[in-house]
Amino acid sequence: MNIELRISQSLYQSIHADLSRKHSFTAERVGFIACASGSLSDGGLLLLAESYLPVADDNYVDDPSVGATMNSTAIRVALQTAYNQPISMFHVHRHEHRGLPRFSGIDLRESQRFVPDFFKVQPHRGHGVIVLSHDSAAGLCWTPGVKDPITINKVVVVGRPTITIRRAHDQY
């Protein structure tokens, strides 16, 4: 299945700005991107990033074994947002480098644990995870009724200039 994420340059920049903020004990910040969804001309899934929900400072857990751990309140806030609106929800974080990012083993393990919860509040929409680098992005999307995630094969940052990031293969 072809999956494309489109995000405005201003939203993309504000997500990067939030993920760049220092925290008192975590190595990285995380958040959620709420997306509208539609169909592509080839029958694929189009995700339109609408808003960003940063994880609040007090919703991180002090766990030096990973870059960031969020508590149950952070997940509950994202779930409530998805429950109240007809949206797809994507967890997002950033790896501190340039070039195409890849999900770590921890990223994959943890996302497989919490992404299915979003199907309890929005069962007919895709949900997933996105990892950014300083100049690129990668994503996975779980779709209704499908066990394994599907690679988001195209991310388009709409603005001046418009940036298109394509994936030629699965990334996990």
Contacts in CASP RR format, 6 or more apart in sequence:
PFRMAT RR
TARGET T0000
AUTHOR 0000-0000-0000
METHOD contacts of the structure
MODEL  1
MNIELRISQSLYQSIHADLSRKHSFTAERVGFIACASGSLSDGGLLLLAE
SYLPVADDNYVDDPSVGATMNSTAIRVALQTAYNQPISMFHVHRHEHRGL
PRFSGIDLRESQRFVPDFFKVQPHRGHGVIVLSHDSAAGLCWTPGVKDPI
TINKVVVVGRPTITIRRAHDQY
1 43 0 8 1.000
1 44 0 8 1.000
1 45 0 8 1.000
1 143 0 8 1.000
1 150 0 8 1.000
2 40 0 8 1.000
2 42 0 8 1.000
2 43 0 8 1.000
2 44 0 8 1.000
2 45 0 8 1.000
2 153 0 8 1.000
2 154 0 8 1.000
3 44 0 8 1.000
3 45 0 8 1.000
3 47 0 8 1.000
3 141 0 8 1.000
3 150 0 8 1.000
3 151 0 8 1.000
3 152 0 8 1.000
3 153 0 8 1.000
3 154 0 8 1.000
4 40 0 8 1.000
4 44 0 8 1.000
4 45 0 8 1.000
4 46 0 8 1.000
4 47 0 8 1.000
4 152 0 8 1.000
4 153 0 8 1.000
4 154 0 8 1.000
4 155 0 8 1.000
4 156 0 8 1.000
5 35 0 8 1.000
5 47 0 8 1.000
5 49 0 8 1.000
5 90 0 8 1.000
5 130 0 8 1.000
5 137 0 8 1.000
5 139 0 8 1.000
5 152 0 8 1.000
5 154 0 8 1.000
5 155 0 8 1.000
5 156 0 8 1.000
6 46 0 8 1.000
6 47 0 8 1.000
6 48 0 8 1.000
6 49 0 8 1.000
6 155 0 8 1.000
6 156 0 8 1.000
6 158 0 8 1.000
7 33 0 8 1.000
7 48 0 8 1.000
7 49 0 8 1.000
7 155 0 8 1.000
7 156 0 8 1.000
7 157 0 8 1.000
7 158 0 8 1.000
8 49 0 8 1.000
8 157 0 8 1.000
8 158 0 8 1.000
8 159 0 8 1.000
9 157 0 8 1.000
9 158 0 8 1.000
9 159 0 8 1.000
9 160 0 8 1.000
11 49 0 8 1.000
11 51 0 8 1.000
11 52 0 8 1.000
12 49 0 8 1.000
12 157 0 8 1.000
14 52 0 8 1.000
15 33 0 8 1.000
15 52 0 8 1.000
15 92 0 8 1.000
15 132 0 8 1.000
16 94 0 8 1.000
16 132 0 8 1.000
16 134 0 8 1.000
18 29 0 8 1.000
18 31 0 8 1.000
18 52 0 8 1.000
18 54 0 8 1.000
19 28 0 8 1.000
19 29 0 8 1.000
19 30 0 8 1.000
19 31 0 8 1.000
19 92 0 8 1.000
19 93 0 8 1.000
19 94 0 8 1.000
19 132 0 8 1.000
20 29 0 8 1.000
21 29 0 8 1.000
23 29 0 8 1.000
23 57 0 8 1.000
23 60 0 8 1.000
23 68 0 8 1.000
24 57 0 8 1.000
25 60 0 8 1.000
25 62 0 8 1.000
25 64 0 8 1.000
26 60 0 8 1.000
26 62 0 8 1.000
26 67 0 8 1.000
26 68 0 8 1.000
26 69 0 8 1.000
27 66 0 8 1.000
27 67 0 8 1.000
27 68 0 8 1.000
28 67 0 8 1.000
28 68 0 8 1.000
28 93 0 8 1.000
28 94 0 8 1.000
28 96 0 8 1.000
29 54 0 8 1.000
29 55 0 8 1.000
29 68 0 8 1.000
29 93 0 8 1.000
29 94 0 8 1.000
30 55 0 8 1.000
30 68 0 8 1.000
30 70 0 8 1.000
30 74 0 8 1.000
30 91 0 8 1.000
30 92 0 8 1.000
30 93 0 8 1.000
31 52 0 8 1.000
31 53 0 8 1.000
31 54 0 8 1.000
31 55 0 8 1.000
31 74 0 8 1.000
31 78 0 8 1.000
31 91 0 8 1.000
31 92 0 8 1.000
31 93 0 8 1.000
32 52 0 8 1.000
32 53 0 8 1.000
32 55 0 8 1.000
32 78 0 8 1.000
32 81 0 8 1.000
32 89 0 8 1.000
32 90 0 8 1.000
32 91 0 8 1.000
32 92 0 8 1.000
33 49 0 8 1.000
33 51 0 8 1.000
33 52 0 8 1.000
33 53 0 8 1.000
33 89 0 8 1.000
33 90 0 8 1.000
33 92 0 8 1.000
33 130 0 8 1.000
34 49 0 8 1.000
34 50 0 8 1.000
34 51 0 8 1.000
34 52 0 8 1.000
34 53 0 8 1.000
34 81 0 8 1.000
34 82 0 8 1.000
34 85 0 8 1.000
34 87 0 8 1.000
34 88 0 8 1.000
34 89 0 8 1.000
35 47 0 8 1.000
35 48 0 8 1.000
35 49 0 8 1.000
35 50 0 8 1.000
35 87 0 8 1.000
35 88 0 8 1.000
35 89 0 8 1.000
35 90 0 8 1.000
36 47 0 8 1.000
36 48 0 8 1.000
36 50 0 8 1.000
36 86 0 8 1.000
36 87 0 8 1.000
36 88 0 8 1.000
37 45 0 8 1.000
37 46 0 8 1.000
37 47 0 8 1.000
37 48 0 8 1.000
37 87 0 8 1.000
37 88 0 8 1.000
37 125 0 8 1.000
37 126 0 8 1.000
38 45 0 8 1.000
38 46 0 8 1.000
38 47 0 8 1.000
38 48 0 8 1.000
39 45 0 8 1.000
39 46 0 8 1.000
40 46 0 8 1.000
45 126 0 8 1.000
45 141 0 8 1.000
45 143 0 8 1.000
47 88 0 8 1.000
47 90 0 8 1.000
47 126 0 8 1.000
47 141 0 8 1.000
47 152 0 8 1.000
50 87 0 8 1.000
52 92 0 8 1.000
53 77 0 8 1.000
53 78 0 8 1.000
53 81 0 8 1.000
55 68 0 8 1.000
55 70 0 8 1.000
55 74 0 8 1.000
56 73 0 8 1.000
56 74 0 8 1.000
56 77 0 8 1.000
59 70 0 8 1.000
59 71 0 8 1.000
59 73 0 8 1.000
59 74 0 8 1.000
59 77 0 8 1.000
60 68 0 8 1.000
60 69 0 8 1.000
60 70 0 8 1.000
60 71 0 8 1.000
60 74 0 8 1.000
61 69 0 8 1.000
61 70 0 8 1.000
61 71 0 8 1.000
63 69 0 8 1.000
66 106 0 8 1.000
68 93 0 8 1.000
75 114 0 8 1.000
75 117 0 8 1.000
78 89 0 8 1.000
78 91 0 8 1.000
78 118 0 8 1.000
79 89 0 8 1.000
79 117 0 8 1.000
79 118 0 8 1.000
79 120 0 8 1.000
79 121 0 8 1.000
81 87 0 8 1.000
81 89 0 8 1.000
82 88 0 8 1.000
82 89 0 8 1.000
82 118 0 8 1.000
82 121 0 8 1.000
82 122 0 8 1.000
82 127 0 8 1.000
83 121 0 8 1.000
83 122 0 8 1.000
86 122 0 8 1.000
86 125 0 8 1.000
87 122 0 8 1.000
87 125 0 8 1.000
88 118 0 8 1.000
88 122 0 8 1.000
88 125 0 8 1.000
88 126 0 8 1.000
88 127 0 8 1.000
88 128 0 8 1.000
88 141 0 8 1.000
89 118 0 8 1.000
89 122 0 8 1.000
89 127 0 8 1.000
89 128 0 8 1.000
90 127 0 8 1.000
90 128 0 8 1.000
90 129 0 8 1.000
90 130 0 8 1.000
90 139 0 8 1.000
90 141 0 8 1.000
91 111 0 8 1.000
91 114 0 8 1.000
91 115 0 8 1.000
91 128 0 8 1.000
91 129 0 8 1.000
91 130 0 8 1.000
92 129 0 8 1.000
92 130 0 8 1.000
92 131 0 8 1.000
92 132 0 8 1.000
93 107 0 8 1.000
93 131 0 8 1.000
93 132 0 8 1.000
94 101 0 8 1.000
94 131 0 8 1.000
94 132 0 8 1.000
94 133 0 8 1.000
94 134 0 8 1.000
95 101 0 8 1.000
95 131 0 8 1.000
95 132 0 8 1.000
95 133 0 8 1.000
96 133 0 8 1.000
96 134 0 8 1.000
97 133 0 8 1.000
97 134 0 8 1.000
98 133 0 8 1.000
98 134 0 8 1.000
98 135 0 8 1.000
98 136 0 8 1.000
99 133 0 8 1.000
99 134 0 8 1.000
99 135 0 8 1.000
99 136 0 8 1.000
100 133 0 8 1.000
100 136 0 8 1.000
100 138 0 8 1.000
100 165 0 8 1.000
101 131 0 8 1.000
101 132 0 8 1.000
101 133 0 8 1.000
101 136 0 8 1.000
101 137 0 8 1.000
101 138 0 8 1.000
102 131 0 8 1.000
102 138 0 8 1.000
102 171 0 8 1.000
102 172 0 8 1.000
103 111 0 8 1.000
103 129 0 8 1.000
103 131 0 8 1.000
103 138 0 8 1.000
103 139 0 8 1.000
103 140 0 8 1.000
103 171 0 8 1.000
103 172 0 8 1.000
107 129 0 8 1.000
107 131 0 8 1.000
108 172 0 8 1.000
111 128 0 8 1.000
111 129 0 8 1.000
111 140 0 8 1.000
111 149 0 8 1.000
115 127 0 8 1.000
115 128 0 8 1.000
115 129 0 8 1.000
115 142 0 8 1.000
115 149 0 8 1.000
116 142 0 8 1.000
118 125 0 8 1.000
118 126 0 8 1.000
118 127 0 8 1.000
118 128 0 8 1.000
119 127 0 8 1.000
119 142 0 8 1.000
119 144 0 8 1.000
123 144 0 8 1.000
124 144 0 8 1.000
125 144 0 8 1.000
126 141 0 8 1.000
126 142 0 8 1.000
126 143 0 8 1.000
126 144 0 8 1.000
127 141 0 8 1.000
127 142 0 8 1.000
128 139 0 8 1.000
128 140 0 8 1.000
128 141 0 8 1.000
128 142 0 8 1.000
128 149 0 8 1.000
129 139 0 8 1.000
129 140 0 8 1.000
129 149 0 8 1.000
130 137 0 8 1.000
130 138 0 8 1.000
130 139 0 8 1.000
130 152 0 8 1.000
131 137 0 8 1.000
131 138 0 8 1.000
131 139 0 8 1.000
136 165 0 8 1.000
137 155 0 8 1.000
137 165 0 8 1.000
138 151 0 8 1.000
138 152 0 8 1.000
138 155 0 8 1.000
138 167 0 8 1.000
138 171 0 8 1.000
139 151 0 8 1.000
139 152 0 8 1.000
139 155 0 8 1.000
139 171 0 8 1.000
140 149 0 8 1.000
140 150 0 8 1.000
140 151 0 8 1.000
140 152 0 8 1.000
140 171 0 8 1.000
140 172 0 8 1.000
141 149 0 8 1.000
141 150 0 8 1.000
141 151 0 8 1.000
141 152 0 8 1.000
142 148 0 8 1.000
142 149 0 8 1.000
142 150 0 8 1.000
143 150 0 8 1.000
149 172 0 8 1.000
151 167 0 8 1.000
151 169 0 8 1.000
151 170 0 8 1.000
151 171 0 8 1.000
151 172 0 8 1.000
152 167 0 8 1.000
153 166 0 8 1.000
153 167 0 8 1.000
153 168 0 8 1.000
154 164 0 8 1.000
154 165 0 8 1.000
154 166 0 8 1.000
154 167 0 8 1.000
155 164 0 8 1.000
155 165 0 8 1.000
156 162 0 8 1.000
156 163 0 8 1.000
156 164 0 8 1.000
156 165 0 8 1.000
157 163 0 8 1.000
157 164 0 8 1.000
157 165 0 8 1.000
END
